[in-house]
Amino acid sequence: MTDSKSKLLIIGVTGNLGFELANASLNASHPTLGLVRDSAFSDPNKLHKIQLLSDSGLKIVKGSLHDEESLIEALKQADVVICAVASKQVHDQKALISAMKRAGCIKRFIPSEFGSDPDRTRVSHLDHNFYSRKSEIRRLVESQGIPYTYVCCNFYTSYLLPSLVQPGLQAPPRDNVTIFGDGNVRGVFMKESDVAAFTISTVDDPRTLNKTMSLRPPGNTLSMNELVTVWESKIGKKLERNYISEEELLKRIQETPYPDNMQLVFIYSAFVKGDQTYYDIDSSNGVEGTQLYPHIKYKTDVFLPLIHTCAMSLL
Ligand SMILES: NC(=O)c1ccc[n+]([C@@H]2O[C@H](COP(=O)([O-])OP(=O)(O)OC[C@H]3O[C@@H](n4cnc5c(N)ncnc54)[C@H](OP(=O)(O)O)[C@@H]3O)[C@@H](O)[C@H]2O)c1
């Protein structure tokens, strides 16, 4: 059964998304390898993740993106590579791309993106090259002729949503809420384990080869006004809505030092510019994952993390 399934090498299994990807890969019965740095074994949280994944069948390969020989050794055992390093390490994937070229056996690469589509965002004057770095990796993959799938999942439900998109808060507000822009522009929230399940579904699917898979189901696509209205109905109380204009938000972004201002940049991009929803998915180079894989049951109640946060704050 597993013979027909690609062998997956996942880089970053001790991280947030990488751990979910490894679990999803093992659940889908892919032979799965995880590239793990030596330093991870001395961190109790990372060691715990490594042990959980090993018990579920993950094969650990010691190595690093900065050690080409270890990379080649790992790549030779795989068909597909999924990278889930953090955004600040996106450029480290250049070494991975050159190692994939050398290994010559990789049938598909999914680079570390997992957010808004870097080729579609319109905040390059504000984002300190956050998205252009990811686009640069895309162009390198394409110029090297490495088969790929790009995954654009938009926001994780664990990001921004637990505070109802209120920078500085740990839990959703119960009296006043700040709304950025007119509050009618929609963003998208997807649970990380669902992002992982959809990502793993693409790896052997010819319909996603050399394409971008976006995740944008209508039930998970909400404006700030809609988020607040749903929250009000959950807690049975109206909040006072304070609107921050685009100009005021831009001023706050300029006045807040980098990288602390990046949360405001992401809010501006999604909820003022509409970067996650303004374009149609073009079938010549893109697919929408929830339409392509209707059997995957993903979380549509994006308020679950909010309710959890609230319950914790009442304890
Ligand atoms: N859409 C959203 O809302 C959202 C939110 C956050 C992140 N993201 C995206 O999700 C992706 C993954 O981010 P994350 O937050 O899950 O990352 P993370 O938790 O910081 O994990 C990064 C992983 O990369 C590994 N790593 C780092 N340097 C490495 C190297 N030189 N060689 C091998 N492995 C290395 C780390 O290993 P060690 O354990 O050894 O350090 C760790 O396992 C990124 O593309 C990020 O932009 C999206």
The ligand as an SDF file (V2000), in Angstrom:
LIG
                    3D

 48 52  0  0  0  0  0  0  0  0999 V2000
    0.0370   31.9850    8.0620 N   0  0  0  0  0  0  0  0  0  0  0  0
    0.3780   32.2800    9.2910 C   0  0  0  0  0  0  0  0  0  0  0  0
   -0.4220   32.7940   10.0760 O   0  0  0  0  0  0  0  0  0  0  0  0
    1.7740   31.9270    9.7490 C   0  0  0  0  0  0  0  0  0  0  0  0
    2.1590   32.1640   11.0680 C   0  0  0  0  0  0  0  0  0  0  0  0
    3.4520   31.7750   11.4560 C   0  0  0  0  0  0  0  0  0  0  0  0
    4.3180   31.1770   10.5190 C   0  0  0  0  0  0  0  0  0  0  0  0
    3.8930   31.0050    9.2350 N   0  0  0  0  0  0  0  0  0  0  0  0
    4.7870   30.3660    8.2240 C   0  0  0  0  0  0  0  0  0  0  0  0
    4.9200   28.9800    8.5270 O   0  0  0  0  0  0  0  0  0  0  0  0
    6.2120   28.5160    8.1030 C   0  0  0  0  0  0  0  0  0  0  0  0
    6.8590   27.7350    9.2280 C   0  0  0  0  0  0  0  0  0  0  0  0
    7.0270   28.6000   10.3260 O   0  0  0  0  0  0  0  0  0  0  0  0
    6.9480   28.0870   11.8400 P   0  0  0  0  0  0  0  0  0  0  0  0
    6.5390   29.2610   12.6700 O   0  0  0  0  0  0  0  0  0  0  0  0
    6.1640   26.8090   11.9130 O   0  0  0  0  0  0  0  0  0  0  0  0
    8.4850   27.7720   12.1010 O   0  0  0  0  0  0  0  0  0  0  0  0
    9.1660   27.4020   13.5050 P   0  0  0  0  0  0  0  0  0  0  0  0
    8.1630   26.9440   14.4980 O   0  0  0  0  0  0  0  0  0  0  0  0
   10.0820   28.5230   13.9060 O   0  0  0  0  0  0  0  0  0  0  0  0
   10.0530   26.1300   13.1180 O   0  0  0  0  0  0  0  0  0  0  0  0
   11.1540   26.2340   12.2770 C   0  0  0  0  0  0  0  0  0  0  0  0
   11.7540   24.8420   12.0810 C   0  0  0  0  0  0  0  0  0  0  0  0
   12.8360   24.9540   11.1610 O   0  0  0  0  0  0  0  0  0  0  0  0
   13.9430   24.2390   11.7010 C   0  0  0  0  0  0  0  0  0  0  0  0
   15.2130   24.8040   11.2170 N   0  0  0  0  0  0  0  0  0  0  0  0
   15.6520   26.0630   11.4020 C   0  0  0  0  0  0  0  0  0  0  0  0
   16.8590   26.2280   10.8370 N   0  0  0  0  0  0  0  0  0  0  0  0
   17.1790   25.0250   10.2730 C   0  0  0  0  0  0  0  0  0  0  0  0
   18.3120   24.5480    9.5670 C   0  0  0  0  0  0  0  0  0  0  0  0
   19.3640   25.3500    9.3150 N   0  0  0  0  0  0  0  0  0  0  0  0
   18.3170   23.2680    9.1470 N   0  0  0  0  0  0  0  0  0  0  0  0
   17.2740   22.4470    9.4050 C   0  0  0  0  0  0  0  0  0  0  0  0
   16.1640   22.8480   10.0890 N   0  0  0  0  0  0  0  0  0  0  0  0
   16.1280   24.1140   10.5330 C   0  0  0  0  0  0  0  0  0  0  0  0
   13.8060   24.4190   13.1900 C   0  0  0  0  0  0  0  0  0  0  0  0
   14.5990   23.4370   13.8170 O   0  0  0  0  0  0  0  0  0  0  0  0
   15.2240   23.6020   15.3050 P   0  0  0  0  0  0  0  0  0  0  0  0
   14.2270   22.9390   16.2030 O   0  0  0  0  0  0  0  0  0  0  0  0
   16.5100   22.8810   15.2300 O   0  0  0  0  0  0  0  0  0  0  0  0
   15.3860   25.0660   15.5810 O   0  0  0  0  0  0  0  0  0  0  0  0
   12.3060   24.2170   13.3570 C   0  0  0  0  0  0  0  0  0  0  0  0
   11.9870   22.8420   13.3690 O   0  0  0  0  0  0  0  0  0  0  0  0
    6.9900   29.7550    7.6420 C   0  0  0  0  0  0  0  0  0  0  0  0
    6.9870   29.8220    6.2390 O   0  0  0  0  0  0  0  0  0  0  0  0
    6.1940   30.9330    8.2150 C   0  0  0  0  0  0  0  0  0  0  0  0
    6.2620   32.0970    7.3950 O   0  0  0  0  0  0  0  0  0  0  0  0
    2.6540   31.3480    8.8450 C   0  0  0  0  0  0  0  0  0  0  0  0
  1  2  1  0
  2  3  2  0
  2  4  1  0
  4  5  1  0
  4 48  2  0
  5  6  2  0
  6  7  1  0
  7  8  2  0
  8  9  1  0
  8 48  1  0
  9 10  1  0
  9 46  1  0
 10 11  1  0
 11 12  1  0
 11 44  1  0
 12 13  1  0
 13 14  1  0
 14 15  2  0
 14 16  1  0
 14 17  1  0
 17 18  1  0
 18 19  2  0
 18 20  1  0
 18 21  1  0
 21 22  1  0
 22 23  1  0
 23 24  1  0
 23 42  1  0
 24 25  1  0
 25 26  1  0
 25 36  1  0
 26 27  1  0
 26 35  1  0
 27 28  2  0
 28 29  1  0
 29 30  1  0
 29 35  2  0
 30 31  1  0
 30 32  2  0
 32 33  1  0
 33 34  2  0
 34 35  1  0
 36 37  1  0
 36 42  1  0
 37 38  1  0
 38 39  2  0
 38 40  1  0
 38 41  1  0
 42 43  1  0
 44 45  1  0
 44 46  1  0
 46 47  1  0
M  CHG  2   8   1  16  -1
M  END
$$$$
